[in-house]
């Protein structure tokens, strides 16, 4: 990962003398998928980052699944081989580059960073969202920010740039510009076979990303089996196809600052081995071809999760963002299940009653529909280290706010001196306390410095529960009925 550290005040002063120092390495944004219908998916980011800290260069090894790979760069180098190795070197600059910016973050999720970014833009403050290690918002240095915003200033002088090299047995050739790799029979990558085209492109951090260009429909081949599972019933897989397609369209600018559309890990949708798409997955994609969910003509915020524990969440219970009308806190189960409870669930007693039952809830056979975790004060202190707090042992945990679905919106941690150490909010709770499957929980102190969390669900609880969709499909529900259940009022229509 890339971390920039503050430089001396002298360097900061020198940078301020420049007319307009850049906030970051500027790269060409990807073309809109509205026109190209192609996604650029980052398979491996931050290539060459070792060199920033003077560590040995990484090597990117590419192996063909059949016919030789064909590598081309902008200077005219063409290389054909079944195995290609690419390294990275520092190349001196004729004159140094200066970067300076104000940084707000880290944010627990893109959604939270995006909400903050939109608020700044509404005030006329230019900014970009970046992901050098965590989600951050970058603002040009010298911009006046509201006093309520705490930003760190970073400045850096670079007298080199990181460039890729083609590594042969006895020679190494410097590659120029954007590098393209064609794989006629596919590329072996992390245990799967990917079809490409492939590119090496520079990013906003001075490093490089290995990217696959793929059509939106082909992209789903690598998403559906890994998000909902190949053994799921067809209507559930088809619902997942619609959501994955909608999510990709709506989020295609997520990594624009780095020159591609989407990543391939859990910061986006998991995208792995497209060859795992069996005939039923292909049918699910084909029968919903080009279909997305919309609201007022725009693709919806098509988030989903593994299981909601029997109750759906509103969107602002998960992230610091405005509510969306198609996400409502609702009990997710049969009439018998719904008769047991009354929303909202603002008290721990309400949540306890919910967690003590499961019969009648949709998707209740998921292994994390109900869960228990124990947490020691020493473990919690380790989790909190990333926040640069005093190294006190936590002595008390207090839920100070719940949302209407009963999910914890604010969790306060107290230290040995009896004072509050921190208040964790919404998605930050699970980002910091990483072993909690969800924020739908109650807490009980069971010993000195030991707490028991009893909870339900896995994920944020917003939108479709994958376990619920599987259950409903097995009950005979259609794809569109499942989607309307989890995204009421949305339209099912073609993306063209």
C-alpha positions in Angstrom: 0.0 0.0 0.0 1.1 3.6 -0.6 1.5 5.9 2.4 2.7 9.5 1.9 4.3 11.1 5.0 4.5 14.8 5.8 7.7 16.6 4.8 9.4 19.5 6.4 8.0 23.0 6.7 10.8 24.1 4.3 9.5 21.7 1.6 6.0 22.9 2.2 7.0 26.5 1.8 8.9 25.7 -1.4 5.8 23.9 -2.8 3.6 26.9 -1.9 5.8 29.1 -4.1 4.7 27.0 -7.2 1.7 28.3 -9.1 -0.4 25.1 -9.0 1.3 22.1 -7.5 -0.6 18.9 -8.3 -2.5 17.0 -5.7 -1.6 13.7 -7.4 -0.2 12.0 -10.5 -2.8 12.8 -13.0 -3.8 9.9 -15.4 -6.4 9.7 -18.1 -9.8 8.8 -16.7 -11.5 5.7 -18.2 -14.0 6.1 -21.0 -17.7 6.1 -19.9 -19.2 2.7 -20.1 -22.3 4.4 -21.6 -20.4 4.5 -24.8 -17.8 1.8 -24.6 -19.9 -0.9 -22.8 -16.5 -2.1 -21.6 -15.2 -2.2 -18.0 -11.6 -1.7 -17.0 -11.2 -3.9 -13.9 -8.1 -3.6 -11.7 -6.7 -7.0 -11.1 -3.5 -6.0 -9.2 -2.9 -2.4 -8.0 0.1 -0.6 -6.6 2.7 -2.3 -8.7 6.1 -0.9 -8.2 5.2 0.4 -4.8 8.1 -1.4 -3.1 10.5 1.0 -4.8 9.0 4.0 -3.0 10.5 2.7 0.3 13.6 1.4 -1.5 12.6 -2.3 -1.2 13.4 -4.8 -3.9 11.2 -4.5 -7.0 8.2 -6.8 -7.4 7.9 -8.9 -10.5 4.6 -9.3 -12.3 4.6 -12.8 -13.9 2.1 -13.5 -16.7 1.5 -17.0 -18.1 -0.6 -17.9 -21.1 -3.3 -20.6 -21.0 -2.4 -21.6 -24.6 -0.9 -19.5 -27.4 1.8 -17.0 -26.7 0.9 -13.7 -25.0 1.6 -10.6 -27.1 2.9 -7.5 -25.3 3.1 -4.1 -27.0 4.1 -0.7 -25.7 3.8 2.8 -27.2 7.5 2.9 -28.3 7.0 0.0 -30.7 8.3 -2.9 -28.5 6.5 -6.1 -29.4 7.2 -9.3 -27.4 5.6 -12.7 -27.8 6.0 -15.4 -25.2 3.9 -17.9 -23.1 5.6 -16.4 -20.0 6.2 -12.7 -19.6 7.9 -11.1 -16.6 7.6 -7.4 -15.9 9.7 -5.6 -13.3 9.9 -1.9 -12.1 12.7 0.6 -11.8 13.2 4.2 -10.7 13.9 6.5 -13.7 15.4 9.9 -12.8 13.4 13.0 -13.8 15.0 15.9 -15.6 13.3 18.2 -13.2 11.5 17.3 -9.9 7.7 17.0 -9.5 6.0 18.5 -6.5 2.8 17.3 -5.0 0.8 18.9 -2.2 -2.7 18.3 -1.0 -5.1 18.3 2.0 -6.3 14.9 3.0 -9.5 14.0 4.8 -9.9 10.4 6.0 -9.5 7.5 6.2 -13.2 6.7 5.6 -14.6 3.3 6.4 -16.1 2.9 3.0 -16.4 4.5 -0.5 -20.0 5.4 0.3 -18.9 7.5 3.3 -16.1 9.1 1.3 -18.5 9.8 -1.5 -21.0 11.5 0.8 -18.3 13.8 2.2 -17.0 14.5 -1.4 -20.5 15.5 -2.6 -20.9 17.8 0.4 -17.6 19.6 -0.4 -18.6 19.9 -4.1 -21.9 21.5 -3.1 -19.8 24.2 -1.4 -17.7 24.7 -4.5 -14.7 22.9 -3.1 -12.9 20.8 -5.7 -11.8 17.3 -4.5 -11.2 13.7 -5.7 -11.7 10.4 -4.0 -8.7 8.2 -3.8 -7.7 4.8 -2.4 -4.0 4.7 -1.7 -4.6 2.3 1.3 -7.9 3.4 2.6 -10.6 5.7 1.2 -9.6 9.3 1.3 -10.7 12.6 -0.1 -8.0 14.8 -1.6 -8.4 18.6 -1.8 -5.9 21.1 -3.4 -3.6 22.6 -0.9 -4.4 26.2 -0.1 -8.2 25.6 -0.4 -10.0 27.1 2.6 -12.0 24.4 4.4 -14.8 24.8 7.0 -13.4 24.9 10.5 -15.3 21.7 11.3 -13.2 19.7 8.9 -9.9 18.4 10.1 -7.5 17.8 7.2 -3.9 16.6 7.1 -1.5 18.3 4.7 0.9 16.2 2.7 3.7 17.4 0.5 6.2 15.5 -1.5 9.0 16.2 -3.9 9.8 13.5 -6.5 13.0 13.4 -8.5 12.2 10.0 -10.1 9.3 8.1 -11.6 8.5 4.4 -11.5 8.6 2.6 -14.9 7.9 -1.0 -15.9 10.5 -3.1 -17.6 10.3 -6.2 -19.7 12.6 -8.8 -18.1 14.2 -11.4 -20.4 16.8 -13.9 -19.4 19.9 -11.7 -19.8 18.4 -8.3 -20.6 15.8 -5.8 -19.3 14.0 -3.3 -21.6 12.3 -0.1 -20.4 8.6 0.0 -21.5 6.9 3.2 -22.4 3.4 4.6 -22.2 0.4 2.3 -21.8 1.3 -1.3 -22.1 -1.1 -3.7 -23.8 -1.1 -7.5 -23.4 -3.2 -9.7 -25.7 -3.9 -13.3 -24.6 -5.4 -15.3 -27.6 -6.2 -18.3 -25.5 -6.6 -16.6 -22.1 -4.3 -15.7 -19.2 -3.7 -17.9 -16.2 -4.3 -15.6 -13.2 -4.7 -16.6 -9.6 -6.0 -20.0 -10.4 -8.4 -18.9 -13.1 -8.4 -18.1 -16.8 -9.1 -14.5 -17.9 -9.7 -13.5 -21.5 -8.6 -9.8 -21.6 -7.4 -7.5 -23.3 -5.0 -6.6 -20.5 -3.2 -3.3 -19.8 -0.6 -1.9 -17.5 -1.6 1.7 -16.6 -0.1 4.3 -14.2 -2.2 5.4 -11.3 -2.6 8.4 -9.1 0.1 7.3 -6.6 3.0 7.0 -9.1 2.6 3.2 -9.2 0.9 1.0 -11.8 -2.2 -1.3 -12.1 -2.6 -4.5 -14.0 -6.1 -4.2 -15.7 -8.4 -6.4 -17.7 -10.8 -4.9 -20.2 -14.1 -6.9 -20.3 -17.6 -6.4 -21.4 -20.2 -5.8 -18.7 -21.9 -9.1 -19.4 -18.6 -11.0 -19.4 -17.7 -9.3 -16.2 -20.6 -10.9 -14.5 -19.1 -14.4 -15.3 -16.5 -13.6 -12.7 -18.9 -12.1 -10.1 -22.0 -14.2 -9.8 -20.3 -17.6 -8.8 -18.2 -15.8 -6.2 -20.9 -13.5 -4.8 -23.9 -15.8 -4.4 -22.5 -19.2 -5.3 -22.9 -21.5 -8.3 -25.2 -23.9 -6.4 -27.9 -21.2 -5.7 -31.3 -21.6 -7.4 -31.6 -19.9 -10.8 -34.0 -17.0 -9.8 -31.6 -16.0 -7.0 -28.6 -16.1 -9.4 -30.6 -14.1 -11.9 -31.4 -11.5 -9.2 -27.7 -11.4 -8.3 -26.9 -10.8 -12.0 -29.2 -7.8 -12.2 -27.8 -6.3 -9.0 -24.2 -6.9 -10.0 -24.8 -5.3 -13.4 -26.6 -2.4 -11.8 -23.9 -1.9 -9.2 -21.2 -2.0 -11.9 -23.0 0.7 -14.0 -23.7 2.9 -11.0 -20.1 2.6 -9.6 -18.1 2.8 -12.8 -16.4 6.0 -11.7 -15.2 4.5 -8.3 -11.5 4.3 -9.4 -11.6 7.0 -12.0 -8.6 8.9 -10.4 -6.5 5.7 -11.1 -7.6 5.3 -14.7 -9.9 2.4 -14.4 -13.5 1.7 -13.4 -13.7 -1.0 -10.8 -11.4 -3.1 -8.6 -11.7 -6.9 -8.2 -11.9 -7.3 -4.4 -14.4 -6.5 -1.7 -13.9 -2.7 -2.1 -16.0 -3.4 -5.2 -17.6 -6.7 -6.2 -15.5 -9.8 -5.9 -14.3 -10.6 -9.4 -12.5 -13.9 -9.9 -12.0 -16.8 -12.4 -14.7 -16.2 -15.0 -14.4 -19.9 -16.0 -16.3 -20.7 -12.8 -19.5 -19.5 -14.5 -21.4 -22.8 -15.3 -24.3 -23.2 -17.6 -26.9 -22.0 -15.1 -24.9 -18.9 -14.2 -24.7 -18.2 -18.0 -28.4 -18.7 -18.2 -29.0 -16.3 -15.3 -26.9 -13.6 -17.0 -28.5 -14.3 -20.4 -32.1 -14.2 -19.2 -31.5 -10.8 -17.6 -29.2 -9.4 -20.3 -28.8 -5.6 -20.1 -31.4 -5.5 -17.2 -30.8 -3.2 -14.3 -32.8 -1.6 -11.5 -33.5 2.1 -11.7 -35.1 4.9 -9.8 -36.1 8.1 -11.6 -34.2 6.8 -14.7 -30.9 6.3 -12.9 -29.3 3.0 -11.8 -30.0 2.5 -8.1 -27.4 2.0 -5.3 -27.6 -1.8 -5.7 -25.9 -2.9 -2.6 -26.5 -6.4 -1.2 -25.0 -8.6 1.6 -24.9 -12.2 2.8 -27.7 -12.3 5.4 -29.7 -9.6 7.3 -30.5 -11.6 10.4 -34.2 -11.2 9.8 -34.5 -7.5 9.3 -33.5 -5.1 6.5 -31.6 -1.9 7.2 -32.0 1.6 5.9 -29.0 2.9 4.0 -28.1 5.6 6.6 -27.8 2.9 9.3 -24.9 1.5 7.3 -23.2 4.6 5.9 -23.2 8.3 6.6 -25.3 9.2 3.7 -28.9 10.4 2.9 -31.6 7.8 3.0 -32.8 6.3 -0.2 -36.5 5.6 -0.5 -36.1 2.1 -1.8 -34.2 1.0 1.3 -36.5 0.6 4.2 -36.1 -1.0 7.6 -38.5 -4.0 7.2 -38.8 -7.4 8.8 -37.6 -10.0 6.3 -39.8 -13.1 6.8 -43.2 -14.7 6.6 -46.4 -13.2 8.1 -45.7 -15.4 11.1 -42.3 -13.8 11.5 -43.6 -10.2 11.1 -46.4 -10.8 13.7 -43.7 -11.3 16.4 -42.2 -7.8 16.3 -42.9 -4.1 15.8 -40.4 -1.7 14.1 -38.6 0.5 15.1 -36.1 -1.4 17.3 -34.4 1.4 19.3 -33.7 -0.5 22.5 -31.5 -3.4 23.3 -34.5 -5.3 24.6 -36.1 -5.1 21.2 -33.0 -6.5 19.5 -32.7 -9.2 22.2 -36.2 -10.4 21.4 -35.4 -10.5 17.7 -32.1 -12.4 18.2 -33.8 -15.0 20.4 -36.0 -16.1 17.4 -35.3 -17.3 13.9 -38.3 -19.4 12.8 -40.1 -17.8 9.9 -37.3 -15.4 8.9 -36.1 -15.7 5.3 -32.6 -17.2 4.9 -32.4 -18.3 8.5 -30.2 -21.3 7.7 -27.2 -19.2 6.9 -24.4 -20.0 9.4 -24.1 -16.3 10.4 -27.9 -15.7 10.7 -27.1 -15.8 14.5 -23.6 -15.5 16.0 -21.7 -14.9 19.2 -18.3 -13.3 19.6 -16.2 -12.7 22.7 -13.8 -9.7 22.8 -11.1 -9.0 25.4 -10.0 -5.5 26.3 -6.5 -6.2 25.0 -7.9 -7.3 21.7 -10.1 -4.2 21.5 -7.1 -2.0 22.2 -5.2 -3.7 19.4 -8.1 -3.0 17.0 -8.1 0.7 18.1 -4.4 1.2 17.5 -5.1 2.3 13.9 -6.9 5.4 15.4 -3.8 6.7 17.2 -5.5 6.8 20.6 -4.1 6.7 24.0 -2.9 3.2 24.8 -5.3 2.7 27.7 -7.1 -0.6 28.1 -10.8 -0.2 27.2 -12.9 -0.8 30.3 -16.5 -0.1 29.2 -18.5 -0.4 25.9 -21.7 1.5 25.6 -24.3 1.5 22.7 -25.4 5.1 22.6 -27.6 5.0 19.4 -29.4 2.5 17.3 -31.2 2.8 14.0 -34.8 1.7 13.4 -33.7 -1.8 12.4 -31.9 -2.1 15.7 -28.4 -1.8 14.2 -25.8 0.0 16.3 -25.2 3.5 14.9 -22.8 4.6 17.6 -20.6 2.6 20.0 -18.7 4.4 22.7 -15.5 3.0 24.2 -14.3 4.1 27.6 -10.7 3.8 29.0 -9.2 3.0 32.4 -9.4 6.7 33.5 -13.2 6.5 33.0 -13.1 8.9 30.0 -14.4 8.3 26.5 -11.7 7.1 24.2 -13.7 7.1 21.0 -17.2 6.8 19.5 -17.3 4.4 16.6 -20.1 5.1 14.1 -21.9 3.1 11.5 -19.5 1.3 9.1 -16.5 2.3 11.2 -17.6 -0.2 13.9 -17.0 -3.2 11.7 -14.0 -1.6 10.0 -12.3 -1.2 13.3 -13.6 -4.3 15.2 -13.0 -6.6 12.4 -14.4 -9.8 13.9 -18.0 -8.5 14.1 -20.1 -9.9 11.3 -22.6 -7.1 11.5 -23.8 -4.1 13.6 -27.0 -5.9 14.6 -25.9 -6.9 18.1 -26.2 -6.6 21.9 -23.3 -6.5 24.3 -22.9 -8.1 27.7 -19.9 -7.8 30.0 -19.2 -11.4 31.2 -15.9 -10.8 33.0 -13.5 -8.0 33.8 -12.3 -6.8 30.5 -14.3 -9.4 28.5 -17.5 -8.7 26.5 -19.9 -11.0 24.7 -21.5 -9.8 21.5 -24.6 -11.6 20.4 -25.8 -10.7 16.9 -27.5 -11.5 13.7 -26.6 -11.3 10.1 -23.4 -10.9 8.0 -22.9 -7.6 6.3 -24.5 -4.2 6.3 -28.1 -5.4 6.0 -29.0 -3.0 3.2 -30.7 -4.3 0.1 -30.9 -8.0 -0.9 -30.0 -10.7 1.6 -28.4 -13.4 -0.6 -29.4 -16.0 1.9 -33.0 -14.6 1.8 -33.0 -14.6 -2.0 -31.9 -18.2 -2.1 -34.7 -19.1 0.4 -37.3 -17.2 -1.6 -36.2 -18.8 -4.9 -36.6 -22.2 -3.3 -40.2 -21.1 -2.3 -40.9 -20.5 -6.0 -40.5 -16.7 -6.1 -39.5 -15.2 -9.5 -36.4 -13.0 -10.0 -38.5 -9.8 -10.4 -40.5 -10.7 -7.3 -37.3 -11.1 -5.2 -35.9 -7.8 -6.5 -39.2 -5.9 -5.7 -39.2 -7.4 -2.2 -35.7 -6.0 -1.4 -35.9 -2.9 -3.6 -39.5 -1.8 -3.5 -40.6 0.8 -6.0 -37.6 0.4 -8.4 -38.0 -0.3 -12.1 -36.6 -3.4 -13.9 -35.5 -2.1 -17.3 -32.7 -2.3 -19.9 -29.4 -0.5 -19.7 -28.4 0.6 -23.2 
